[in-house]
Amino acid sequence: MNYALVTGGSRGIGRAVCLQLAGMGYPVIINCASNREAALATRQAIIDRGGQAEILPFDVSSKEAVDAALTGWAEEHPGDYIAVLVNNAGVRQDAMMVFMQDAQWEEVLGTSLNGFFYVTRKLLKDMLSKRFGRIINMVSVSGLKGLPGQTNYAAAKAAVIGATKALAQETGARKVTVNAVAPGYIATDMTRDLDENALKGHIPLGRFGTPEEVAALVGFLASEHAAYITGEVISINGGLYT
């Protein structure tokens, strides 16, 4: 059976992506670092809609935790593999660089960039041997244009964009596509501290996006309809950065 894994899948965009992929028929693995209650709620929402889901908690920024969790999952699912990977886990620790602490830099890059590397590397061999895989990396408008106060976040997301383009060239011959989705301002817990009324004036469509709109794009990239799309970064930002 082909599974889908969504890192940071318990809330916000990750939760919407889990529901989208489950609706497409994938049994979904919901990863969370600590918020098991939210992950359980997402799992129940999938089950209530007739889908299949399980929870796999681990810290994507820890190589040891990633290896242990994914090795354990593979041992418990002989004959199955993770065909769709959505690297969604990410954190914000905004600060002007002159005031930024080491921990703020390390946590953001550890989750977004190292997490992408540890999880993707672990799952890539099966995708290549099965000659099918979909890797979708959640990046950001910040990684494309940079935003003040987000030197760490912009650096992490820009690095994943570069890695997306490089990895796509390594895996294309084996029918494994690698793409990135770059949201602008999306109404989630991560953006709750932002002044939406002030910011939406800069967005041509005049509003924040929804997690479901991002999830629909991820679903398309995970589908057979996107089999000829790889190495791309697709923005979904209401025209914020054009």
BAFITOR-175121 format. One record per atom (N, C-alpha, C): atom name; residue in one letter; z, y, x. Coordinates in nm, 2 decimals, m for minus. Layout:
<rs>
R  atom  type       Z       Y       X
R    CA     a       Z       Y       X
...
</rs>
This chain:
<rs>
R  atom  type       Z       Y       X
R     N     m    0.00   m0.12    0.08
R    CA     m    0.00    0.00    0.00
R     C     m    0.00    0.12    0.09
R     N     n   m0.07    0.23    0.05
R    CA     n   m0.08    0.35    0.12
R     C     n    0.02    0.45    0.06
R     N     y    0.11    0.50    0.15
R    CA     y    0.21    0.59    0.11
R     C     y    0.18    0.73    0.16
R     N     a    0.25    0.83    0.10
R    CA     a    0.24    0.97    0.15
R     C     a    0.38    1.01    0.18
R     N     l    0.39    1.08    0.30
R    CA     l    0.52    1.13    0.35
R     C     l    0.51    1.28    0.35
R     N     v    0.61    1.35    0.29
R    CA     v    0.62    1.49    0.29
R     C     v    0.75    1.53    0.36
R     N     t    0.74    1.59    0.47
R    CA     t    0.86    1.64    0.54
R     C     t    0.91    1.77    0.47
R     N     g    1.04    1.78    0.46
R    CA     g    1.10    1.90    0.39
R     C     g    1.05    1.89    0.24
R     N     g    1.06    1.77    0.19
R    CA     g    1.00    1.75    0.05
R     C     g    1.09    1.77   m0.06
R     N     s    1.22    1.82   m0.04
R    CA     s    1.31    1.82   m0.15
R     C     s    1.30    1.95   m0.24
R     N     r    1.25    2.06   m0.18
R    CA     r    1.25    2.19   m0.26
R     C     r    1.13    2.26   m0.23
R     N     g    1.11    2.37   m0.32
R    CA     g    1.00    2.46   m0.29
R     C     g    0.86    2.40   m0.29
R     N     i    0.78    2.44   m0.19
R    CA     i    0.65    2.39   m0.17
R     C     i    0.65    2.24   m0.15
R     N     g    0.75    2.19   m0.07
R    CA     g    0.75    2.05   m0.05
R     C     g    0.77    1.97   m0.17
R     N     r    0.86    2.01   m0.26
R    CA     r    0.88    1.94   m0.39
R     C     r    0.75    1.94   m0.47
R     N     a    0.68    2.06   m0.48
R    CA     a    0.56    2.06   m0.55
R     C     a    0.46    1.97   m0.50
R     N     v    0.45    1.96   m0.36
R    CA     v    0.35    1.87   m0.30
R     C     v    0.39    1.72   m0.33
R     N     c    0.52    1.69   m0.33
R    CA     c    0.56    1.55   m0.36
R     C     c    0.51    1.52   m0.51
R     N     l    0.53    1.61   m0.60
R    CA     l    0.49    1.58   m0.74
R     C     l    0.34    1.57   m0.75
R     N     q    0.27    1.66   m0.67
R    CA     q    0.12    1.65   m0.68
R     C     q    0.07    1.52   m0.62
R     N     l    0.12    1.48   m0.51
R    CA     l    0.07    1.35   m0.45
R     C     l    0.11    1.23   m0.54
R     N     a    0.23    1.23   m0.59
R    CA     a    0.27    1.12   m0.68
R     C     a    0.17    1.12   m0.80
R     N     g    0.13    1.23   m0.85
R    CA     g    0.04    1.24   m0.97
R     C     g   m0.10    1.19   m0.93
R     N     m   m0.13    1.18   m0.80
R    CA     m   m0.26    1.13   m0.76
R     C     m   m0.25    0.98   m0.73
R     N     g   m0.13    0.92   m0.75
R    CA     g   m0.11    0.78   m0.74
R     C     g   m0.04    0.73   m0.61
R     N     y   m0.01    0.82   m0.53
R    CA     y    0.06    0.78   m0.40
R     C     y    0.21    0.76   m0.43
R     N     p    0.26    0.65   m0.38
R    CA     p    0.41    0.64   m0.36
R     C     p    0.45    0.74   m0.26
R     N     v    0.55    0.82   m0.29
R    CA     v    0.58    0.93   m0.21
R     C     v    0.72    0.91   m0.14
R     N     i    0.72    0.94   m0.01
R    CA     i    0.84    0.94    0.07
R     C     i    0.89    1.08    0.09
R     N     i    1.00    1.11    0.03
R    CA     i    1.06    1.25    0.03
R     C     i    1.15    1.26    0.15
R     N     n    1.11    1.34    0.25
R    CA     n    1.20    1.36    0.36
R     C     n    1.29    1.48    0.34
R     N     c    1.41    1.48    0.38
R    CA     c    1.50    1.59    0.38
R     C     c    1.59    1.58    0.50
R     N     a    1.64    1.70    0.55
R    CA     a    1.73    1.70    0.66
R     C     a    1.88    1.68    0.61
R     N     s    1.91    1.75    0.50
R    CA     s    2.05    1.74    0.46
R     C     s    2.07    1.75    0.31
R     N     n    1.98    1.81    0.24
R    CA     n    2.00    1.84    0.10
R     C     n    1.96    1.71    0.01
R     N     r    2.04    1.61    0.02
R    CA     r    2.01    1.49   m0.05
R     C     r    2.01    1.51   m0.20
R     N     e    2.09    1.60   m0.25
R    CA     e    2.10    1.62   m0.40
R     C     e    1.96    1.67   m0.45
R     N     a    1.90    1.77   m0.38
R    CA     a    1.77    1.82   m0.42
R     C     a    1.66    1.71   m0.40
R     N     a    1.67    1.63   m0.30
R    CA     a    1.58    1.52   m0.28
R     C     a    1.59    1.42   m0.40
R     N     l    1.71    1.39   m0.44
R    CA     l    1.73    1.30   m0.55
R     C     l    1.67    1.36   m0.68
R     N     a    1.68    1.49   m0.70
R    CA     a    1.62    1.55   m0.82
R     C     a    1.47    1.55   m0.81
R     N     t    1.41    1.56   m0.70
R    CA     t    1.27    1.55   m0.68
R     C     t    1.22    1.41   m0.71
R     N     r    1.29    1.32   m0.66
R    CA     r    1.26    1.18   m0.68
R     C     r    1.27    1.14   m0.83
R     N     q    1.37    1.19   m0.90
R    CA     q    1.38    1.16   m1.04
R     C     q    1.27    1.23   m1.12
R     N     a    1.23    1.35   m1.08
R    CA     a    1.12    1.42   m1.15
R     C     a    0.99    1.33   m1.13
R     N     i    0.97    1.27   m1.02
R    CA     i    0.85    1.19   m1.00
R     C     i    0.86    1.06   m1.09
R     N     i    0.97    1.00   m1.08
R    CA     i    0.99    0.88   m1.16
R     C     i    0.98    0.91   m1.31
R     N     d    1.03    1.02   m1.36
R    CA     d    1.02    1.06   m1.50
R     C     d    0.87    1.08   m1.54
R     N     r    0.78    1.11   m1.44
R    CA     r    0.64    1.13   m1.47
R     C     r    0.56    1.00   m1.45
R     N     g    0.63    0.89   m1.42
R    CA     g    0.57    0.76   m1.40
R     C     g    0.53    0.73   m1.26
R     N     g    0.57    0.81   m1.17
R    CA     g    0.53    0.78   m1.03
R     C     g    0.64    0.70   m0.95
R     N     q    0.61    0.68   m0.82
R    CA     q    0.70    0.61   m0.73
R     C     q    0.74    0.70   m0.62
R     N     a    0.87    0.70   m0.59
R    CA     a    0.92    0.78   m0.48
R     C     a    1.05    0.72   m0.42
R     N     e    1.07    0.75   m0.29
R    CA     e    1.19    0.71   m0.22
R     C     e    1.23    0.83   m0.13
R     N     i    1.35    0.83   m0.08
R    CA     i    1.40    0.93    0.00
R     C     i    1.42    0.88    0.14
R     N     l    1.38    0.95    0.24
R    CA     l    1.40    0.91    0.38
R     C     l    1.45    1.03    0.46
R     N     p    1.59    1.04    0.47
R    CA     p    1.64    1.16    0.54
R     C     p    1.64    1.15    0.69
R     N     f    1.59    1.25    0.76
R    CA     f    1.60    1.26    0.90
R     C     f    1.57    1.40    0.94
R     N     d    1.61    1.44    1.06
R    CA     d    1.59    1.57    1.12
R     C     d    1.46    1.56    1.20
R     N     v    1.35    1.63    1.15
R    CA     v    1.22    1.63    1.22
R     C     v    1.23    1.68    1.36
R     N     s    1.32    1.76    1.39
R    CA     s    1.33    1.82    1.52
R     C     s    1.39    1.73    1.63
R     N     s    1.44    1.61    1.58
R    CA     s    1.51    1.52    1.67
R     C     s    1.41    1.40    1.69
R     N     k    1.36    1.38    1.81
R    CA     k    1.28    1.26    1.84
R     C     k    1.34    1.13    1.81
R     N     e    1.47    1.12    1.84
R    CA     e    1.55    1.00    1.82
R     C     e    1.56    0.97    1.67
R     N     a    1.59    1.07    1.59
R    CA     a    1.60    1.06    1.45
R     C     a    1.47    1.02    1.38
R     N     v    1.36    1.09    1.42
R    CA     v    1.23    1.06    1.37
R     C     v    1.19    0.91    1.40
R     N     d    1.21    0.87    1.52
R    CA     d    1.17    0.73    1.56
R     C     d    1.25    0.63    1.49
R     N     a    1.38    0.65    1.48
R    CA     a    1.47    0.56    1.41
R     C     a    1.43    0.54    1.26
R     N     a    1.41    0.66    1.19
R    CA     a    1.38    0.65    1.05
R     C     a    1.25    0.59    1.02
R     N     l    1.15    0.63    1.10
R    CA     l    1.01    0.58    1.07
R     C     l    1.00    0.43    1.11
R     N     t    1.06    0.39    1.22
R    CA     t    1.06    0.25    1.26
R     C     t    1.13    0.17    1.15
R     N     g    1.24    0.22    1.11
R    CA     g    1.32    0.14    1.00
R     C     g    1.24    0.13    0.87
R     N     w    1.17    0.24    0.84
R    CA     w    1.08    0.23    0.72
R     C     w    0.97    0.13    0.73
R     N     a    0.91    0.13    0.85
R    CA     a    0.80    0.03    0.87
R     C     a    0.85   m0.11    0.86
R     N     e    0.97   m0.14    0.91
R    CA     e    1.02   m0.27    0.91
R     C     e    1.05   m0.32    0.77
R     N     e    1.09   m0.22    0.69
R    CA     e    1.12   m0.25    0.55
R     C     e    0.99   m0.26    0.46
R     N     h    0.88   m0.21    0.51
R    CA     h    0.76   m0.21    0.43
R     C     h    0.64   m0.28    0.51
R     N     p    0.66   m0.41    0.53
R    CA     p    0.55   m0.48    0.61
R     C     p    0.42   m0.48    0.53
R     N     g    0.31   m0.45    0.60
R    CA     g    0.18   m0.44    0.53
R     C     g    0.15   m0.31    0.47
R     N     d    0.24   m0.22    0.46
R    CA     d    0.22   m0.08    0.41
R     C     d    0.21    0.01    0.53
R     N     y    0.15    0.13    0.50
R    CA     y    0.15    0.24    0.60
R     C     y    0.14    0.37    0.54
R     N     i    0.18    0.47    0.61
R    CA     i    0.18    0.61    0.56
R     C     i    0.04    0.67    0.59
R     N     a   m0.04    0.68    0.49
R    CA     a   m0.18    0.73    0.50
R     C     a   m0.19    0.88    0.49
R     N     v   m0.10    0.94    0.42
R    CA     v   m0.10    1.09    0.40
R     C     v    0.03    1.15    0.46
R     N     l    0.02    1.24    0.55
R    CA     l    0.13    1.31    0.61
R     C     l    0.12    1.46    0.58
R     N     v    0.22    1.51    0.52
R    CA     v    0.23    1.66    0.50
R     C     v    0.34    1.71    0.58
R     N     n    0.31    1.78    0.69
R    CA     n    0.41    1.83    0.78
R     C     n    0.46    1.97    0.72
R     N     n    0.55    1.96    0.63
R    CA     n    0.59    2.08    0.56
R     C     n    0.73    2.14    0.60
R     N     a    0.81    2.06    0.67
R    CA     a    0.94    2.11    0.71
R     C     a    0.93    2.23    0.79
R     N     g    1.01    2.33    0.76
R    CA     g    1.02    2.46    0.84
R     C     g    1.14    2.54    0.80
R     N     v    1.18    2.62    0.89
R    CA     v    1.29    2.72    0.87
R     C     v    1.25    2.85    0.92
R     N     r    1.31    2.96    0.86
R    CA     r    1.30    3.09    0.90
R     C     r    1.43    3.14    0.96
R     N     q    1.42    3.20    1.08
R    CA     q    1.54    3.27    1.14
R     C     q    1.49    3.40    1.19
R     N     d    1.47    3.49    1.09
R    CA     d    1.40    3.62    1.13
R     C     d    1.50    3.72    1.20
R     N     a    1.44    3.78    1.30
R    CA     a    1.51    3.88    1.38
R     C     a    1.41    3.95    1.47
R     N     m    1.43    4.08    1.49
R    CA     m    1.35    4.15    1.59
R     C     m    1.37    4.08    1.73
R     N     m    1.27    4.07    1.81
R    CA     m    1.28    3.99    1.93
R     C     m    1.38    4.04    2.02
R     N     v    1.40    4.17    2.03
R    CA     v    1.50    4.23    2.12
R     C     v    1.64    4.18    2.08
R     N     f    1.66    4.14    1.96
R    CA     f    1.79    4.09    1.91
R     C     f    1.80    3.94    1.89
R     N     m    1.68    3.87    1.91
R    CA     m    1.68    3.73    1.88
R     C     m    1.76    3.64    1.98
R     N     q    1.84    3.55    1.92
R    CA     q    1.92    3.46    2.00
R     C     q    1.84    3.34    2.03
R     N     d    1.88    3.27    2.14
R    CA     d    1.82    3.15    2.18
R     C     d    1.81    3.05    2.07
R     N     a    1.92    3.03    1.99
R    CA     a    1.93    2.93    1.89
R     C     a    1.83    2.96    1.78
R     N     q    1.80    3.09    1.75
R    CA     q    1.70    3.13    1.65
R     C     q    1.56    3.09    1.69
R     N     w    1.53    3.11    1.81
R    CA     w    1.40    3.07    1.87
R     C     w    1.39    2.91    1.87
R     N     e    1.49    2.85    1.92
R    CA     e    1.48    2.70    1.93
R     C     e    1.48    2.63    1.80
R     N     e    1.56    2.67    1.70
R    CA     e    1.56    2.61    1.57
R     C     e    1.43    2.62    1.50
R     N     v    1.37    2.73    1.50
R    CA     v    1.24    2.75    1.43
R     C     v    1.13    2.67    1.50
R     N     l    1.12    2.68    1.63
R    CA     l    1.01    2.60    1.70
R     C     l    1.04    2.45    1.70
R     N     g    1.17    2.42    1.70
R    CA     g    1.21    2.28    1.70
R     C     g    1.17    2.21    1.57
R     N     t    1.18    2.28    1.45
R    CA     t    1.15    2.22    1.32
R     C     t    1.00    2.22    1.30
R     N     s    0.93    2.34    1.32
R    CA     s    0.79    2.35    1.28
R     C     s    0.70    2.28    1.38
R     N     l    0.72    2.31    1.51
R    CA     l    0.63    2.26    1.62
R     C     l    0.67    2.12    1.67
R     N     n    0.79    2.11    1.71
R    CA     n    0.83    1.98    1.76
R     C     n    0.83    1.87    1.65
R     N     g    0.87    1.92    1.53
R    CA     g    0.87    1.83    1.42
R     C     g    0.73    1.78    1.39
R     N     f    0.63    1.87    1.39
R    CA     f    0.49    1.82    1.38
R     C     f    0.46    1.72    1.48
R     N     f    0.50    1.74    1.60
R    CA     f    0.46    1.65    1.71
R     C     f    0.53    1.51    1.70
R     N     y    0.66    1.51    1.68
R    CA     y    0.73    1.39    1.67
R     C     y    0.69    1.30    1.55
R     N     v    0.67    1.36    1.44
R    CA     v    0.64    1.28    1.32
R     C     v    0.49    1.24    1.32
R     N     t    0.40    1.33    1.36
R    CA     t    0.26    1.29    1.36
R     C     t    0.23    1.19    1.46
R     N     r    0.28    1.20    1.58
R    CA     r    0.26    1.10    1.69
R     C     r    0.31    0.96    1.64
R     N     k    0.42    0.96    1.57
R    CA     k    0.47    0.83    1.53
R     C     k    0.38    0.76    1.43
R     N     l    0.32    0.83    1.35
R    CA     l    0.24    0.78    1.24
R     C     l    0.09    0.76    1.27
R     N     l    0.05    0.82    1.38
R    CA     l   m0.10    0.84    1.40
R     C     l   m0.16    0.70    1.43
R     N     k   m0.09    0.61    1.51
R    CA     k   m0.15    0.49    1.55
R     C     k   m0.20    0.41    1.43
R     N     d   m0.11    0.40    1.32
R    CA     d   m0.15    0.32    1.20
R     C     d   m0.27    0.39    1.13
R     N     m   m0.27    0.52    1.12
R    CA     m   m0.39    0.58    1.06
R     C     m   m0.52    0.55    1.13
R     N     l   m0.51    0.56    1.27
R    CA     l   m0.63    0.53    1.35
R     C     l   m0.68    0.39    1.33
R     N     s   m0.58    0.29    1.34
R    CA     s   m0.62    0.15    1.33
R     C     s   m0.67    0.12    1.19
R     N     k   m0.62    0.18    1.08
R    CA     k   m0.66    0.16    0.95
R     C     k   m0.79    0.24    0.92
R     N     r   m0.83    0.33    1.00
R    CA     r   m0.95    0.41    0.99
R     C     r   m0.94    0.49    0.86
R     N     f   m0.83    0.54    0.83
R    CA     f   m0.81    0.64    0.72
R     C     f   m0.68    0.71    0.74
R     N     g   m0.68    0.84    0.73
R    CA     g   m0.56    0.92    0.73
R     C     g   m0.58    1.06    0.69
R     N     r   m0.48    1.13    0.63
R    CA     r   m0.49    1.27    0.60
R     C     r   m0.36    1.33    0.66
R     N     i   m0.38    1.42    0.75
R    CA     i   m0.27    1.50    0.81
R     C     i   m0.29    1.64    0.76
R     N     i   m0.19    1.70    0.70
R    CA     i   m0.20    1.83    0.64
R     C     i   m0.07    1.91    0.69
R     N     n   m0.10    2.01    0.77
R    CA     n    0.01    2.09    0.83
R     C     n    0.03    2.22    0.76
R     N     m    0.16    2.24    0.72
R    CA     m    0.19    2.37    0.65
R     C     m    0.22    2.48    0.75
R     N     v    0.13    2.58    0.76
R    CA     v    0.15    2.69    0.85
R     C     v    0.18    2.81    0.78
R     N     s    0.12    2.93    0.81
R    CA     s    0.16    3.05    0.74
R     C     s    0.07    3.16    0.78
R     N     v    0.06    3.26    0.69
R    CA     v   m0.01    3.39    0.73
R     C     v    0.05    3.45    0.85
R     N     s    0.18    3.42    0.87
R    CA     s    0.25    3.48    0.99
R     C     s    0.19    3.42    1.12
R     N     g    0.14    3.29    1.12
R    CA     g    0.08    3.23    1.23
R     C     g   m0.06    3.28    1.26
R     N     l   m0.12    3.34    1.16
R    CA     l   m0.26    3.40    1.17
R     C     l   m0.26    3.54    1.22
R     N     k   m0.17    3.62    1.16
R    CA     k   m0.17    3.77    1.19
R     C     k   m0.04    3.82    1.25
R     N     g    0.06    3.74    1.25
R    CA     g    0.19    3.79    1.30
R     C     g    0.26    3.88    1.20
R     N     l    0.39    3.87    1.19
R    CA     l    0.47    3.96    1.11
R     C     l    0.59    4.01    1.19
R     N     p    0.63    4.14    1.18
R    CA     p    0.74    4.18    1.25
R     C     p    0.87    4.11    1.21
R     N     g    0.95    4.08    1.31
R    CA     g    1.07    4.01    1.28
R     C     g    1.05    3.86    1.28
R     N     q    0.93    3.81    1.30
R    CA     q    0.90    3.67    1.30
R     C     q    0.83    3.62    1.42
R     N     t    0.87    3.67    1.54
R    CA     t    0.81    3.63    1.66
R     C     t    0.82    3.48    1.68
R     N     n    0.94    3.42    1.64
R    CA     n    0.96    3.28    1.66
R     C     n    0.88    3.20    1.55
R     N     y    0.88    3.25    1.43
R    CA     y    0.80    3.18    1.32
R     C     y    0.65    3.18    1.35
R     N     a    0.61    3.30    1.39
R    CA     a    0.46    3.32    1.41
R     C     a    0.42    3.23    1.53
R     N     a    0.50    3.23    1.63
R    CA     a    0.47    3.14    1.75
R     C     a    0.46    3.00    1.71
R     N     a    0.56    2.95    1.63
R    CA     a    0.56    2.81    1.59
R     C     a    0.44    2.78    1.51
R     N     k    0.41    2.86    1.41
R    CA     k    0.29    2.83    1.32
R     C     k    0.16    2.85    1.39
R     N     a    0.15    2.95    1.48
R    CA     a    0.02    2.96    1.55
R     C     a    0.00    2.84    1.64
R     N     a    0.11    2.79    1.70
R    CA     a    0.09    2.67    1.78
R     C     a    0.05    2.55    1.70
R     N     v    0.10    2.53    1.58
R    CA     v    0.06    2.42    1.50
R     C     v   m0.09    2.44    1.46
R     N     i   m0.13    2.56    1.44
R    CA     i   m0.28    2.59    1.41
R     C     i   m0.36    2.54    1.52
R     N     g   m0.33    2.57    1.64
R    CA     g   m0.40    2.52    1.76
R     C     g   m0.40    2.37    1.77
R     N     a   m0.29    2.31    1.75
R    CA     a   m0.27    2.17    1.75
R     C     a   m0.36    2.10    1.65
R     N     t   m0.36    2.16    1.53
R    CA     t   m0.45    2.11    1.42
R     C     t   m0.59    2.10    1.46
R     N     k   m0.64    2.20    1.52
R    CA     k   m0.78    2.21    1.56
R     C     k   m0.81    2.10    1.67
R     N     a   m0.72    2.09    1.77
R    CA     a   m0.74    2.00    1.88
R     C     a   m0.73    1.85    1.83
R     N     l   m0.63    1.82    1.75
R    CA     l   m0.61    1.69    1.70
R     C     l   m0.72    1.64    1.61
R     N     a   m0.78    1.73    1.53
R    CA     a   m0.89    1.70    1.45
R     C     a   m1.01    1.64    1.53
R     N     q   m1.02    1.69    1.65
R    CA     q   m1.13    1.65    1.73
R     C     q   m1.10    1.51    1.79
R     N     e   m0.98    1.48    1.81
R    CA     e   m0.94    1.35    1.86
R     C     e   m0.95    1.24    1.76
R     N     t   m0.93    1.27    1.63
R    CA     t   m0.92    1.16    1.53
R     C     t   m1.04    1.15    1.44
R     N     g   m1.13    1.24    1.44
R    CA     g   m1.24    1.24    1.35
R     C     g   m1.32    1.11    1.34
R     N     a   m1.34    1.06    1.46
R    CA     a   m1.43    0.93    1.46
R     C     a   m1.36    0.82    1.39
R     N     r   m1.23    0.82    1.37
R    CA     r   m1.16    0.72    1.30
R     C     r   m1.13    0.76    1.15
R     N     k   m1.20    0.86    1.11
R    CA     k   m1.19    0.90    0.97
R     C     k   m1.04    0.95    0.93
R     N     v   m0.98    1.01    1.03
R    CA     v   m0.85    1.07    1.01
R     C     v   m0.87    1.22    1.01
R     N     t   m0.85    1.29    0.90
R    CA     t   m0.88    1.44    0.90
R     C     t   m0.74    1.51    0.92
R     N     v   m0.75    1.63    0.99
R    CA     v   m0.64    1.71    1.02
R     C     v   m0.67    1.85    0.98
R     N     n   m0.59    1.90    0.89
R    CA     n   m0.61    2.04    0.84
R     C     n   m0.48    2.11    0.82
R     N     a   m0.49    2.24    0.81
R    CA     a   m0.37    2.32    0.79
R     C     a   m0.38    2.41    0.67
R     N     v   m0.27    2.44    0.60
R    CA     v   m0.27    2.52    0.49
R     C     v   m0.18    2.64    0.52
R     N     a   m0.23    2.76    0.51
R    CA     a   m0.16    2.88    0.55
R     C     a   m0.12    2.97    0.43
R     N     p    0.00    2.95    0.37
R    CA     p    0.04    3.03    0.25
R     C     p    0.07    3.17    0.30
R     N     g    0.06    3.26    0.20
R    CA     g    0.11    3.39    0.22
R     C     g    0.25    3.39    0.15
R     N     y    0.28    3.49    0.07
R    CA     y    0.41    3.50    0.00
R     C     y    0.41    3.41   m0.12
R     N     i    0.49    3.30   m0.11
R    CA     i    0.51    3.20   m0.22
R     C     i    0.65    3.21   m0.27
R     N     a    0.66    3.21   m0.40
R    CA     a    0.80    3.22   m0.47
R     C     a    0.88    3.10   m0.45
R     N     t    0.96    3.09   m0.35
R    CA     t    1.05    2.97   m0.32
R     C     t    1.18    3.02   m0.27
R     N     d    1.27    2.93   m0.24
R    CA     d    1.40    2.97   m0.19
R     C     d    1.39    3.04   m0.05
R     N     m    1.28    3.00    0.02
R    CA     m    1.26    3.06    0.15
R     C     m    1.23    3.21    0.15
R     N     t    1.17    3.25    0.04
R    CA     t    1.13    3.39    0.02
R     C     t    1.22    3.47   m0.07
R     N     r    1.33    3.41   m0.12
R    CA     r    1.42    3.47   m0.22
R     C     r    1.48    3.60   m0.17
R     N     d    1.50    3.61   m0.03
R    CA     d    1.56    3.73    0.02
R     C     d    1.46    3.84    0.04
R     N     l    1.33    3.82    0.01
R    CA     l    1.23    3.93    0.03
R     C     l    1.22    4.01   m0.10
R     N     d    1.18    4.14   m0.08
R    CA     d    1.16    4.23   m0.19
R     C     d    1.02    4.21   m0.25
R     N     e    1.02    4.12   m0.36
R    CA     e    0.89    4.09   m0.41
R     C     e    0.82    4.21   m0.47
R     N     n    0.89    4.30   m0.54
R    CA     n    0.83    4.42   m0.60
R     C     n    0.76    4.51   m0.49
R     N     a    0.83    4.52   m0.38
R    CA     a    0.77    4.60   m0.27
R     C     a    0.65    4.54   m0.21
R     N     l    0.66    4.41   m0.19
R    CA     l    0.56    4.33   m0.11
R     C     l    0.43    4.31   m0.19
R     N     k    0.45    4.28   m0.33
R    CA     k    0.33    4.25   m0.40
R     C     k    0.23    4.36   m0.41
R     N     g    0.27    4.48   m0.38
R    CA     g    0.17    4.59   m0.38
R     C     g    0.07    4.58   m0.27
R     N     h    0.10    4.50   m0.17
R    CA     h    0.01    4.48   m0.06
R     C     h   m0.08    4.36   m0.08
R     N     i   m0.06    4.29   m0.19
R    CA     i   m0.14    4.17   m0.22
R     C     i   m0.25    4.20   m0.32
R     N     p   m0.37    4.18   m0.29
R    CA     p   m0.48    4.22   m0.39
R     C     p   m0.46    4.15   m0.52
R     N     l   m0.41    4.03   m0.53
R    CA     l   m0.39    3.97   m0.66
R     C     l   m0.26    4.01   m0.73
R     N     g   m0.18    4.09   m0.66
R    CA     g   m0.07    4.16   m0.72
R     C     g    0.05    4.07   m0.75
R     N     r    0.07    3.96   m0.69
R    CA     r    0.18    3.87   m0.72
R     C     r    0.21    3.78   m0.60
R     N     f    0.32    3.71   m0.60
R    CA     f    0.35    3.60   m0.51
R     C     f    0.28    3.48   m0.57
R     N     g    0.24    3.39   m0.49
R    CA     g    0.19    3.26   m0.53
R     C     g    0.30    3.16   m0.58
R     N     t    0.26    3.05   m0.63
R    CA     t    0.35    2.95   m0.68
R     C     t    0.34    2.83   m0.59
R     N     p    0.45    2.75   m0.58
R    CA     p    0.44    2.63   m0.50
R     C     p    0.34    2.53   m0.56
R     N     e    0.32    2.53   m0.69
R    CA     e    0.22    2.44   m0.75
R     C     e    0.07    2.48   m0.71
R     N     e    0.05    2.60   m0.68
R    CA     e   m0.09    2.64   m0.64
R     C     e   m0.11    2.59   m0.50
R     N     v   m0.01    2.60   m0.41
R    CA     v   m0.02    2.55   m0.28
R     C     v   m0.04    2.40   m0.28
R     N     a    0.04    2.33   m0.37
R    CA     a    0.04    2.19   m0.38
R     C     a   m0.10    2.14   m0.42
R     N     a   m0.17    2.21   m0.51
R    CA     a   m0.30    2.17   m0.56
R     C     a   m0.40    2.17   m0.44
R     N     l   m0.39    2.27   m0.35
R    CA     l   m0.47    2.27   m0.23
R     C     l   m0.44    2.15   m0.14
R     N     v   m0.32    2.12   m0.12
R    CA     v   m0.28    2.01   m0.04
R     C     v   m0.34    1.88   m0.10
R     N     g   m0.33    1.87   m0.23
R    CA     g   m0.38    1.75   m0.30
R     C     g   m0.53    1.74   m0.28
R     N     f   m0.60    1.85   m0.28
R    CA     f   m0.75    1.84   m0.26
R     C     f   m0.77    1.79   m0.12
R     N     l   m0.70    1.84   m0.02
R    CA     l   m0.72    1.80    0.12
R     C     l   m0.68    1.66    0.14
R     N     a   m0.59    1.61    0.06
R    CA     a   m0.55    1.46    0.07
R     C     a   m0.65    1.37    0.00
R     N     s   m0.74    1.42   m0.07
R    CA     s   m0.83    1.34   m0.16
R     C     s   m0.95    1.30   m0.08
R     N     e   m1.03    1.21   m0.15
R    CA     e   m1.16    1.17   m0.09
R     C     e   m1.26    1.28   m0.10
R     N     h   m1.24    1.38   m0.19
R    CA     h   m1.33    1.49   m0.20
R     C     h   m1.33    1.58   m0.07
R     N     a   m1.23    1.57    0.01
R    CA     a   m1.22    1.65    0.13
R     C     a   m1.25    1.57    0.25
R     N     a   m1.32    1.46    0.24
R    CA     a   m1.34    1.37    0.35
R     C     a   m1.42    1.43    0.47
R     N     y   m1.50    1.54    0.44
R    CA     y   m1.58    1.61    0.54
R     C     y   m1.52    1.74    0.58
R     N     i   m1.39    1.76    0.56
R    CA     i   m1.32    1.88    0.60
R     C     i   m1.22    1.84    0.70
R     N     t   m1.23    1.89    0.82
R    CA     t   m1.13    1.87    0.92
R     C     t   m1.12    1.98    1.02
R     N     g   m1.01    2.00    1.08
R    CA     g   m0.99    2.11    1.18
R     C     g   m0.99    2.25    1.12
R     N     e   m0.96    2.26    0.99
R    CA     e   m0.97    2.38    0.92
R     C     e   m0.83    2.44    0.89
R     N     v   m0.82    2.57    0.88
R    CA     v   m0.70    2.64    0.84
R     C     v   m0.74    2.71    0.71
R     N     i   m0.68    2.67    0.60
R    CA     i   m0.72    2.73    0.47
R     C     i   m0.61    2.82    0.42
R     N     s   m0.64    2.95    0.40
R    CA     s   m0.54    3.04    0.36
R     C     s   m0.52    3.04    0.21
R     N     i   m0.40    3.06    0.16
R    CA     i   m0.38    3.07    0.02
R     C     i   m0.27    3.18    0.00
R     N     n   m0.32    3.31   m0.01
R    CA     n   m0.23    3.42    0.00
R     C     n   m0.27    3.54   m0.09
R     N     g   m0.35    3.51   m0.19
R    CA     g   m0.38    3.62   m0.29
R     C     g   m0.46    3.73   m0.23
R     N     g   m0.52    3.71   m0.11
R    CA     g   m0.60    3.81   m0.05
R     C     g   m0.52    3.90    0.05
R     N     l   m0.40    3.86    0.07
R    CA     l   m0.31    3.94    0.16
R     C     l   m0.37    3.96    0.30
R     N     y   m0.43    3.86    0.35
R    CA     y   m0.49    3.87    0.49
R     C     y   m0.63    3.81    0.48
R     N     t   m0.73    3.91    0.48
R    CA     t   m0.87    3.87    0.47
R     C     t   m0.95    3.92    0.58
</rs>
